[in-house]
Amino acid sequence: MEKVGIGIIGCGNISGAYLKAMAGFDILDIRGVADLNQAAAEAKAAEFNAPVSTIDALLADPKVEIILNLTIPRAHVAVGLRALEAGKHTYSEKPLGITFAEGKTLADAAAKAGLRIGAAPDTFLGGGHQTARALVDSGALGLAVGGTASFMRPGHESWHPNPDFYYDIGGGPMLDMGPYYITDLVNLFGPVKKVAGFATMLRREREITSEPRRGETISVKVPTHIAGTLFFENGAVVQVTMSFDVAGHKHLPIEIYGTEGTLLVPDPNFFAGPVSLLKKGGDFEDHPVDQPYADGNYRSIGLADMAYAIRNDRPHRANGDLALHVLEVMEAFTTAAETEKTVGITTTVARPAPLSDSLIDGALGK
């Protein structure tokens, strides 16, 4: 099968994970890496033995079919629009945009141009999450009742070298970590119908405790503790908490409940992890994860799936409709908090097909 040319724009912290994982997918042909900071592009290209380029050159290269957009969240839509204008499909890091309105602008532009858009997270394609999805689809849980989704930690200033954007417009725990959790929940339960929520910002400043900027102070411009409820179209009700303010907790990342069983789902920030099922009247038992991509960091499988989808003229899973729906749901928490009203979701989306639908000999290949 003919490879799909990929141009990478953005050589920040996450780019290394993508470049490392991309080597495992034969469909992907890295045509160049670029960044506004040319030194950063050159360093990343040298580290991964990839060709260095410029943004303009990648957009002009006829062999580049997909622009992989790894810029900061506030630049996702602007870079995506440039890619579409250049006739390229585009796949970005999460979130699709920092507001639903700008995300919809990107989606509308892609539809008008007849081009594809996609966005992380693609962790729901990992073996642990696909195993959980298969159990849900098998009817093991009975009727969907609800669940919980919990991400709570002190904040990224303790480890990230430049944590400013996590607390700027477009940041915060919901836009940063919410995509992993809500995308996985949509994969399991289907689309969200309405949202209720509250949001707080307890501190206006944060002290960086990571190197090399230890001791510097950064401003906080977004809510840092968000809690609320998702009401899904299938009737399930899921409690969600996303926080950069909590010292620690013992909640599991995702639990989902049905009339006949309860399922403990792996951390959606990762592809792998244990799956545990309790059947009514029994005890929790670990369920074997015999899906492909059960171990390792495949932070580019969504991009590879998109490339195969282009070649095989089928839908890709980490698609624009899914990313836009998740973005609207995340924004609805803040809207609900500000208006003190339940917020209806205007978009809907089909659950992505199970990954098993596109496997050949146990690997993504069609």
C-alpha positions as CSV (number, residue, x, y, z in Angstrom):
1,M,0.0,0.0,0.0
2,E,1.3,3.5,-0.9
3,K,2.5,5.4,2.1
4,V,0.9,8.6,3.2
5,G,3.2,11.7,3.5
6,I,3.2,13.4,6.9
7,G,4.4,16.9,7.6
8,I,4.9,17.7,11.3
9,I,4.4,21.2,12.6
10,G,5.4,21.7,16.2
11,C,8.4,20.3,17.9
12,G,7.5,20.7,21.6
13,N,7.3,18.3,24.5
14,I,4.8,15.8,22.9
15,S,6.5,15.6,19.5
16,G,9.0,13.0,20.7
17,A,6.3,10.5,21.7
18,Y,4.7,10.9,18.2
19,L,8.0,10.5,16.3
20,K,9.0,7.5,18.3
21,A,5.6,5.7,17.8
22,M,5.2,6.7,14.1
23,A,8.2,4.4,13.3
24,G,6.0,1.4,14.1
25,F,3.4,2.2,11.3
26,D,4.6,1.5,7.8
27,I,1.8,3.6,6.3
28,L,3.4,6.8,7.6
29,D,6.1,8.6,5.6
30,I,7.6,11.5,7.6
31,R,8.3,14.2,5.0
32,G,9.6,16.7,7.4
33,V,9.4,18.4,10.9
34,A,9.0,22.1,11.3
35,D,8.6,24.7,14.0
36,L,8.5,28.5,14.3
37,N,11.7,27.9,16.3
38,Q,14.0,26.5,13.7
39,A,16.5,25.3,16.3
40,A,13.8,23.2,17.9
41,A,13.0,21.6,14.5
42,E,16.6,20.8,13.8
43,A,17.1,19.3,17.2
44,K,14.0,17.1,16.9
45,A,14.9,16.0,13.3
46,A,18.4,15.1,14.4
47,E,17.1,13.1,17.4
48,F,14.8,11.0,15.3
49,N,16.7,10.9,12.1
50,A,13.9,12.8,10.3
51,P,14.1,15.4,7.6
52,V,14.0,19.0,8.8
53,S,11.8,21.5,7.0
54,T,9.9,24.7,7.4
55,I,6.2,25.3,7.8
56,D,5.9,26.9,4.4
57,A,7.8,24.1,2.7
58,L,5.6,21.4,4.2
59,L,2.4,23.2,3.2
60,A,3.8,23.4,-0.4
61,D,5.1,19.9,-0.6
62,P,2.7,17.9,-2.9
63,K,3.8,14.6,-1.3
64,V,2.5,15.8,2.1
65,E,-1.1,14.6,2.5
66,I,-1.6,15.1,6.2
67,I,-0.3,17.9,8.4
68,L,0.3,16.6,12.0
69,N,-0.3,19.7,14.1
70,L,1.6,19.5,17.4
71,T,1.5,23.1,18.3
72,I,0.1,24.5,21.5
73,P,-3.7,24.4,21.9
74,R,-4.2,28.1,21.1
75,A,-2.6,27.5,17.7
76,H,-4.4,24.3,16.7
77,V,-7.2,25.9,14.6
78,A,-5.0,28.6,13.0
79,V,-2.5,25.9,11.8
80,G,-5.3,23.6,10.9
81,L,-6.9,26.2,8.7
82,R,-3.6,26.9,6.9
83,A,-3.2,23.2,6.3
84,L,-6.7,22.9,4.8
85,E,-6.1,26.0,2.6
86,A,-3.0,24.2,1.3
87,G,-5.1,21.2,0.4
88,K,-3.9,19.0,3.2
89,H,-5.8,16.8,5.6
90,T,-4.9,17.7,9.2
91,Y,-4.6,15.8,12.5
92,S,-3.9,17.7,15.7
93,E,-3.0,17.1,19.3
94,K,-5.9,17.6,21.7
95,P,-8.1,19.6,22.0
96,L,-9.4,20.3,18.5
97,G,-9.6,24.0,19.5
98,I,-9.9,26.0,22.6
99,T,-13.6,26.9,22.0
100,F,-16.4,25.1,20.4
101,A,-16.9,28.0,18.0
102,E,-13.4,27.9,16.6
103,G,-13.5,24.1,16.5
104,K,-16.6,24.3,14.4
105,T,-14.9,26.8,12.1
106,L,-12.2,24.2,11.4
107,A,-14.8,21.4,10.9
108,D,-16.8,23.6,8.5
109,A,-13.7,24.5,6.5
110,A,-12.7,20.9,6.2
111,A,-16.2,19.9,5.0
112,K,-16.2,22.7,2.4
113,A,-12.8,21.7,1.2
114,G,-13.6,18.0,1.1
115,L,-10.7,17.2,3.4
116,R,-10.4,15.2,6.6
117,I,-9.6,16.4,10.1
118,G,-8.7,14.4,13.1
119,A,-7.5,14.9,16.6
120,A,-6.0,13.2,19.6
121,P,-6.6,11.5,21.9
122,D,-6.2,8.2,20.3
123,T,-5.6,6.3,23.5
124,F,-9.1,4.8,23.3
125,L,-7.7,2.6,20.5
126,G,-5.2,1.0,23.0
127,G,-5.8,-2.6,24.0
128,G,-7.1,-1.9,27.4
129,H,-9.8,0.4,26.2
130,Q,-10.7,-1.7,23.2
131,T,-11.2,-4.7,25.6
132,A,-13.5,-2.5,27.8
133,R,-15.4,-1.5,24.6
134,A,-15.8,-5.2,23.6
135,L,-17.2,-6.0,27.0
136,V,-19.7,-3.2,26.8
137,D,-20.7,-4.3,23.3
138,S,-21.1,-7.9,24.5
139,G,-23.9,-6.8,26.9
140,A,-21.9,-7.9,30.0
141,L,-23.0,-4.8,31.9
142,G,-26.7,-5.0,31.1
143,L,-28.4,-1.7,30.7
144,A,-26.2,1.4,31.0
145,V,-26.6,3.1,34.4
146,G,-23.7,5.5,34.7
147,G,-20.2,5.9,36.0
148,T,-17.4,8.1,37.3
149,A,-14.4,9.8,35.7
150,S,-11.7,11.3,37.9
151,F,-8.5,13.2,37.2
152,M,-7.2,15.1,40.2
153,R,-3.7,16.2,40.9
154,P,-1.8,19.2,42.3
155,G,-0.9,20.7,38.8
156,H,1.5,20.4,36.0
157,E,3.9,23.1,37.3
158,S,5.5,20.3,39.3
159,W,7.0,18.5,36.3
160,H,6.5,20.4,33.0
161,P,9.5,22.7,32.0
162,N,7.1,25.4,30.6
163,P,3.7,25.0,32.3
164,D,2.3,28.4,31.6
165,F,-0.1,27.4,28.8
166,Y,-1.8,24.9,31.2
167,Y,-3.1,27.9,33.1
168,D,-3.7,30.3,30.2
169,I,-6.9,30.6,28.0
170,G,-7.2,27.2,26.3
171,G,-5.7,25.4,29.3
172,G,-7.0,24.1,32.6
173,P,-7.7,20.5,33.6
174,M,-10.8,20.1,31.5
175,L,-9.3,21.1,28.1
176,D,-6.0,19.4,29.0
177,M,-7.1,16.1,30.5
178,G,-10.8,16.1,29.8
179,P,-10.3,14.9,26.1
180,Y,-8.9,11.6,27.3
181,Y,-11.7,10.8,29.7
182,I,-14.7,12.2,27.7
183,T,-13.5,10.6,24.4
184,D,-13.2,7.2,26.1
185,L,-16.6,7.6,27.6
186,V,-18.1,8.4,24.2
187,N,-16.3,5.4,22.9
188,L,-18.0,3.3,25.5
189,F,-21.4,4.9,25.9
190,G,-22.0,7.0,22.8
191,P,-22.7,10.7,22.5
192,V,-23.5,13.1,25.4
193,K,-26.9,14.8,25.4
194,K,-26.5,17.4,28.2
195,V,-24.1,18.6,30.9
196,A,-24.4,20.1,34.4
197,G,-21.4,21.4,36.2
198,F,-19.5,23.8,38.5
199,A,-16.0,25.3,38.2
200,T,-13.7,27.1,40.6
201,M,-10.3,28.9,40.5
202,L,-8.9,29.0,44.0
203,R,-5.5,30.6,43.2
204,R,-4.7,33.4,40.8
205,E,-1.0,32.5,40.7
206,R,1.1,29.3,40.7
207,E,4.7,28.8,41.6
208,I,6.7,26.6,39.3
209,T,8.5,23.8,41.1
210,S,10.0,22.1,38.0
211,E,13.3,22.8,36.4
212,P,14.6,25.0,34.7
213,R,12.2,27.7,36.0
214,R,11.8,26.7,39.6
215,G,10.6,29.6,41.7
216,E,9.0,31.6,38.9
217,T,5.3,32.6,39.3
218,I,2.7,32.2,36.6
219,S,-0.8,33.7,36.3
220,V,-3.9,31.5,36.4
221,K,-6.6,32.6,33.9
222,V,-8.9,29.5,33.8
223,P,-10.8,27.3,36.3
224,T,-8.6,24.7,37.9
225,H,-11.3,22.5,39.6
226,I,-14.3,21.4,37.5
227,A,-17.0,18.9,38.6
228,G,-20.2,18.0,37.0
229,T,-22.4,15.4,35.3
230,L,-22.8,14.0,31.8
231,F,-26.1,12.7,30.7
232,F,-25.6,10.5,27.7
233,E,-28.1,9.8,24.9
234,N,-28.3,6.2,26.0
235,G,-29.5,7.3,29.5
236,A,-26.3,6.8,31.4
237,V,-25.3,9.4,34.0
238,V,-21.6,9.9,34.6
239,Q,-20.0,12.1,37.3
240,V,-16.8,13.9,36.2
241,T,-14.1,15.7,38.2
242,M,-11.1,17.3,36.6
243,S,-8.7,19.2,38.9
244,F,-5.3,20.8,39.2
245,D,-6.0,21.6,42.9
246,V,-6.2,18.2,44.6
247,A,-3.2,16.8,46.6
248,G,-4.2,13.2,45.9
249,H,-7.1,10.8,45.7
250,K,-7.9,7.0,45.5
251,H,-10.7,7.1,42.8
252,L,-10.0,5.0,39.8
253,P,-9.8,6.9,36.5
254,I,-13.0,5.5,35.0
255,E,-15.7,3.2,36.4
256,I,-18.8,2.4,34.4
257,Y,-21.9,0.8,35.8
258,G,-24.7,-1.3,34.4
259,T,-27.6,-3.2,35.8
260,E,-25.7,-6.5,35.5
261,G,-22.1,-5.5,36.1
262,T,-19.5,-2.9,36.8
263,L,-16.4,-2.3,34.7
264,L,-13.1,-0.7,35.8
265,V,-11.5,0.9,32.8
266,P,-7.8,1.7,32.4
267,D,-6.4,5.3,32.7
268,P,-7.4,6.9,29.4
269,N,-4.2,8.9,29.4
270,F,-2.5,5.6,28.4
271,F,-3.1,2.9,25.9
272,A,-2.6,0.0,28.2
273,G,-3.8,-1.0,31.6
274,P,-5.9,-3.6,33.5
275,V,-9.6,-4.2,32.9
276,S,-11.6,-5.6,35.8
277,L,-15.2,-6.8,35.6
278,L,-17.7,-7.5,38.4
279,K,-20.8,-9.5,37.4
280,K,-23.8,-9.0,39.7
281,G,-23.5,-11.2,42.7
282,G,-19.8,-11.8,42.2
283,D,-16.4,-10.2,42.8
284,F,-14.1,-8.1,40.6
285,E,-12.0,-10.2,38.3
286,D,-9.3,-9.0,36.0
287,H,-10.3,-9.6,32.4
288,P,-7.6,-10.7,29.9
289,V,-6.5,-7.9,27.5
290,D,-6.0,-9.9,24.4
291,Q,-6.5,-7.0,22.0
292,P,-3.6,-5.8,19.9
293,Y,-1.7,-2.7,21.0
294,A,-2.2,-3.9,24.6
295,D,1.3,-2.6,25.7
296,G,3.3,0.4,24.9
297,N,2.8,4.0,23.9
298,Y,1.1,4.2,20.4
299,R,0.6,8.0,20.4
300,S,0.1,8.2,16.6
301,I,-2.2,5.2,16.1
302,G,-5.0,7.6,15.4
303,L,-2.9,9.3,12.7
304,A,-2.0,5.9,11.2
305,D,-5.7,4.9,11.3
306,M,-6.5,8.1,9.4
307,A,-3.8,7.3,6.8
308,Y,-5.2,3.8,6.3
309,A,-8.7,5.3,6.1
310,I,-7.6,7.7,3.3
311,R,-6.1,4.8,1.3
312,N,-9.2,2.5,1.9
313,D,-11.9,5.2,1.6
314,R,-13.4,4.6,5.0
315,P,-14.1,6.7,8.1
316,H,-11.2,7.2,10.5
317,R,-11.8,6.8,14.2
318,A,-10.2,9.8,15.9
319,N,-12.2,12.0,13.6
320,G,-13.3,15.6,13.5
321,D,-16.9,14.9,14.5
322,L,-15.7,13.1,17.6
323,A,-13.2,15.8,18.5
324,L,-15.8,18.5,18.0
325,H,-18.4,16.7,20.1
326,V,-15.9,16.3,22.9
327,L,-14.9,19.9,22.7
328,E,-18.5,21.1,22.9
329,V,-19.0,18.8,26.0
330,M,-15.9,20.2,27.7
331,E,-16.9,23.8,27.1
332,A,-20.4,23.0,28.4
333,F,-19.0,22.5,31.9
334,T,-17.9,26.1,32.1
335,T,-21.1,27.3,30.5
336,A,-23.1,25.3,33.0
337,A,-21.1,26.8,35.9
338,E,-21.4,30.3,34.6
339,T,-25.2,30.2,33.9
340,E,-26.1,27.8,36.7
341,K,-28.1,25.8,34.2
342,T,-27.9,22.4,32.5
343,V,-26.5,22.8,29.0
344,G,-27.8,20.8,26.0
345,I,-25.3,19.5,23.5
346,T,-26.0,20.5,19.9
347,T,-23.7,17.9,18.2
348,T,-23.9,14.2,18.1
349,V,-21.5,11.5,16.9
350,A,-21.4,7.8,16.1
351,R,-19.2,5.7,18.3
352,P,-16.0,4.9,16.5
353,A,-15.9,1.4,15.0
354,P,-14.0,-1.1,17.1
355,L,-10.4,-1.3,16.1
356,S,-10.8,-5.0,15.3
357,D,-12.7,-4.0,12.2
358,S,-9.4,-2.8,10.6
359,L,-6.9,-5.4,11.7
360,I,-4.9,-7.7,9.5
361,D,-2.9,-10.5,11.3
362,G,-3.4,-8.6,14.6
363,A,-2.1,-5.2,13.5
364,L,-3.7,-2.1,12.0
365,G,-3.6,-2.6,8.3
366,K,-6.7,-1.6,6.4
